[in-house]
Amino acid sequence: MLSDHIPSKLGTLVIVVRDGHLCAVDFEDCRPRMLASVEARYGSVELHRTSDPFGMSTRILAYLAGELRAIDSFDVEAGGTAFQQEVWAALRAIPPGTTVTYAELARRVGRPAATRAVGTINGRNPIAIVVPCHRVVGADGSLTGYSGGLWRKRWLLTHEGALAPSTVSHDTRIA
């Protein structure tokens, strides 16, 4: 498997690519969780650091620079159960600059009573940003449940135009 490290305002992103498919994106400080997810799907793996595998790093950097659709056409390989795959596909259908609630996401996958299950699946998303779990918010519109940290979720949603820019930085990492 190929990997790359992408410096960004959100911290270093680590990507993992297999046979031209993106199978993981996470933040360097969340690396143990990412590796556990990859190994759960593929067994013991060896990551080979490669610059810009299949042009994916360049496209992620383009997204982070404001070209919000640069990551839409990635081939992803998230693994998971059929239900998890449905939820992750529904996440990819949420356009940049918009948000949905967990209940709405559950309705979109045809399981309106499964809001909690959808939330759990959302939290296990192995491909941050590209499978945009950050676009899911609480029933009251509040920012909840982002394993990379709510400050990153806030940054991503502001970057995409779903949140108004704050005049006060609550996190010096993004000032």
Buried (B, 14 or more C-beta within 10 A) or exposed (E): BBBBEBEBEBBEBBBBBBEEBBBBBBBEEBBEBBBEBBEEBBEEBEBEEBEBBBEBBBBBBBBBEEEBEBBEEBEBBBBBEEBBBBBBBBBBEBEBEEBBBBBBBBBBBEBEEBBEBBBBBBEBBBBBBBBBBBBBBBEEEEBBBBBBBBBBBBBBBBBBEBBEEEEEEEEEEBE
